[in-house]
């Protein structure tokens, strides 16, 4: 039986990543792993696995597999730069039929603090639920496209 990854696991990873984390899919199990810089460093060390807290051991094991460079079952998920959440916000602005709201949202995403201002604006305009549905749909499309590009079987458990 072919191992499948749950789309929700990929979407969760894409939504929670930052500059300090990397996510990898183990295609042999369908499990998504978060690896911190500490995990990646530990993966290059020879310390016994028992020296690490139990909660960290799976990540260290994955990091060690990555360090060898010959484990083709581990594939890095798209980075936060690949996701381009700013572009998703721009696209949402463009979907607004009310010109005043569209313009206000476009202004909100300009400059430093854009993400916070945008979030405040969608709530103020009463379109927060629309935004979250739109965002989830974009993340789902990204996840499906990534799976298909990497020939990874998936289960659509997003409802």
N, C-alpha and C positions, 0 to 999 in steps of 0.2 A: 504494500500500500504506500502510495506517495505521501510524503510529509507535507502538510499544508500549514501556512502561517495564518494567524487571524489578522485580518485587516485592522481591527481595533488595537492590536498590539503595536503595529507599525504606526498608526495614527497617534497613539499615545506617545510613542517615542518622538515622533516629529514635532508634536506640540510641546514637549517638555525639554527639548534639547537646548543647550546654551554653549557658550564658548569653551566651557570646561568639561564637556561630556562628548562622548562618541557612543553611538549605538551600533551594534552588530547583530545580524540575524544568523543564527546557526541553522543552516538549511537542512541539516540532518535531523533536527528535532523540532524546528519551527519556533524556537525560543528566541526572543529579542533580549539582548543584554546591554545594559548601560555600563560603560567603562569610564572611570574618572582618570585623570592623570596619575593619581596614586596607584590605581589598578594597573595601568599600563607600565608604570615603573616597576611594580611588584612582579609583573609578568616577565621581566628581564632578569630578575634576581633568582638565586638558587635556594632561598629560604624554604624550609619545610612548610607545606600548606597549613599544617596545624599551628604555625606561628601566627596565622591570620585569624581574625574573628570569623566565626562560622558564617555570618551574613555576607562576608566579603569573599569567601572562598570560591564561589562559582565565577565571579568576575575575574579573580586572579587566574583561575584555570583557563578561562577564555583568553585572557591576556597572554598567558604562556603559549597557548596554541597559536595566537597571532604572532608572537615573537619568533617562532620557528619559521614562519613564512611559507610553510608547505601545507597548510590546512585550507583547502579550497571550499570547505563547507561554511566558512565565516565570510559574510559579505557586509561591508559597512553600509548603513542606511544613508540616505541623503542628509547632508549637513543643513544647519539652519540657513546657510547662504543659498543652498539649492531650493529651500522652501520659499524664501523671499516673502515673508509675511507682509512686508510693506507693500509689495505688489498686489497682494490679496486685498489689502485695505483699499488701494487705489481702484481695483476692479469693482469692489463693493460700492464705492462712491459713484462710479459710472453707471451702476444699475438703478440709482435713485431717480425716479420719475419727477419728483418735486424739485424744481430748480434751486429753490432756496436751501433746501436740505442738502442737496448734492453739493452746492457751492460751500456751504458751511462745513461739511465733512471734508471736502478737498482742502479747505484752509486748515482744518484741525490736524491734518497729517503732514503739515509743512514744518520743518525744523526740529530742533531738540524738543523732546517730550511728546512727539507725535503719537506714540502708542497710547499714552495716558489720555491725551486730549481726545483722541479718536474714541476711546472707550467711553469717556465721559459724554461725548457728543451723541453716540448711538443710544446711550441711555436717556439722555435729555430729549432726543427726538422720538423716543419710543420704538426704535427699530433694533434694539439689542438682540431680540430673538431672531430677527431676520439676519443680522450680522453673524450670529453664532451658527445658524444653519448654513449660511453661505460659506463661512470659514471651514466648517466641517466638510462640506461638499468638496471644497478645493483640496483639503488635506486628503480626503478619500481618493480623489482623482489622482493626486500625486502618488499615493500609496499604490493604487492599482497600476498606474503607468510604470512605476518602479518595479513592481513584481513582474509585470509582463516583459519589461526590458531585460530583466535578469532571469526570465524563465522560471519564476517561482510560483508554485501553486498556492492559492490562498482561499480562505473561507471568508465570505462577506458576512460578518457578524455585527455589522453596524446598524442593522435594523431598518 
